[in-house]
Amino acid sequence: MGCYKYIFSCSYETHSNNGHIGFARWRCNFSASHRHYRCPHHHIGGAGAGLSSQRLDNSLSDLPSMERMERYIERWMSRYGIKGASLAVMRDEQLIYCKGFGWADQEMERKADVGDIYRMASASKLITAVGIMKLVDEGRLTLDSKVFGPEGILSHFTEIKDKRAHNITVRHLLNHTSGFSRRMGDPMFRIADVMRWEELDTTPTADELIAFQLGLRLRGAPGGSAQYSNVGYLVLSRVIEQVSGMGYEEYLQEHVLWPAGCYDMHIARNYYQERYPGEVKYYGHDEERIESYDGTGTMRLREYGGNNIRGLQGAGAWVASPVEMLRLVASIDGKPNVPDVLSAESVAAMRDIQRKGDYALGWARYNASNGSLIRTGTMSGTCAYIDYREKGISYVFFTNTSNYRGATFTNSIGRMIRDAMTRVEEWPSDRDMFVAVPDMAADSLSLTSANDVS
């Protein structure tokens, strides 16, 4: 890819084609002088079906063969009160179907579409793991690198209650075997409490939350049995910053996401009025308000100011569309059609489960017998399900509504989508709607589709 520290901006001109709107000529310019951008519309860069320059939206998946599946999904959404959702489907690294369902923002009467971006909660951990493996590929750390202690990556943490924490490695954080205790609950969702316990006047920083965790005894020796830890992935976010010398979001975007062709993925913001262009509105499963994370005592909805979503960082703060998240999955699967952003060794390491009961690295589950990889995420206003299959159909499904069952609700999502897919008699076989990845080797360049040269 060459140098990929350049930001791109897009503009397009819509053209009519026998009265059909949506065909566009794209020109994407890269510039090192800008740090923020928004690509407002996905466009098709794959082959097949004469779609090479058409805007990617719901209409491209309006296919008779999909109608029974779509009705099944819509009935499920109605049953569970899901306001909006989005599904992207891939086969052999080709995007063959994508569609938004319901409302992106019901009060604004904005219907869900393909380009909408959603919080993905703990599915963000997969992105963090890819960032760590990228640093491994760059030779800047190893999975066995120590994180704390005088020789650790984060050696500035000097007040550590349990000296066994000096033995925590990068691998232990990735597969949740660090030994971090949860006897005080999950500090990342008890921010106001941490402020009281630690007598803080402002919202704790990442380092202050990590220091709070290190002030507790470990539940067991590092490398022991797995126990899910959000703080562990906050630590990994700081590891990425310390080793790369860049901000967490910046490093992931420039070294992983943009090279993978994912241009509209960001760290979430906390409030509705701060949402990104194209971001959905989130709906919790109830209207209960909790004490605001900022310690002011204000009572807020969990999804908008009750919890510090942005502060979750690599543990749960990314927003993306299912299409781009699926593109990232295709970029770490070891197959040739979509170029991988990781080495073959790192792709394999992410699937390595050393003991029964352990987690894969970034992934929640890996089944070697059928080559399936699962990653889920849920919090107030959000559910995410990523299901990759080495052979067959892979998909990403996001919702903007949560359920009272919490994390267990994602299991019903997985079953529902697989059941819905049995209603499809034949998947499209003549198209790939993934966006082409631009060559970022120059400071400024234009990108046009191979079939749309001006």
Buried (B, 14 or more C-beta within 10 A) or exposed (E): BEEBBBBBBBEBEEEEEEEEEBBBBBBBBBEEEEEEBEBEBBBBBBBBBEBBBBBBBBBBBEBEEBEEBBEBBBEBBEEBEBBBBBBBBBBBBBBBBBBBBBBBBBEEEBBBBBBBBBBBBBBBBBBBBBBBBBBBBEEBBEBEBBBBBEEBBBEEBEEBEBEBBBBBBBBBBBBBBBBBBBEBEEBBBBBBBBBEEBEBEEBBEBBBBBBBBBBBEBBBBBBBEBBBBBBBBBBBBBBBBBBBEBBBBBBBBBBBBBBBBBBBBBBBBBEBEEBEEBBBBBBBBEEEBBBBBBBEEEEBBBBBBBBBBBBBBBBBBBBBBBBBBBBBBBBBBBBEEBBBBBBEEBBEBBBEBEEEEBBBBBBBEBEEEEBBBBBBBBBBBBBBBBBBBEEEBBBBBBBBBBBEEEBEBBEBBBEBBEEBBEBBEEBBEEBBBBBBBBEBEEEEBEBBBEEBEE
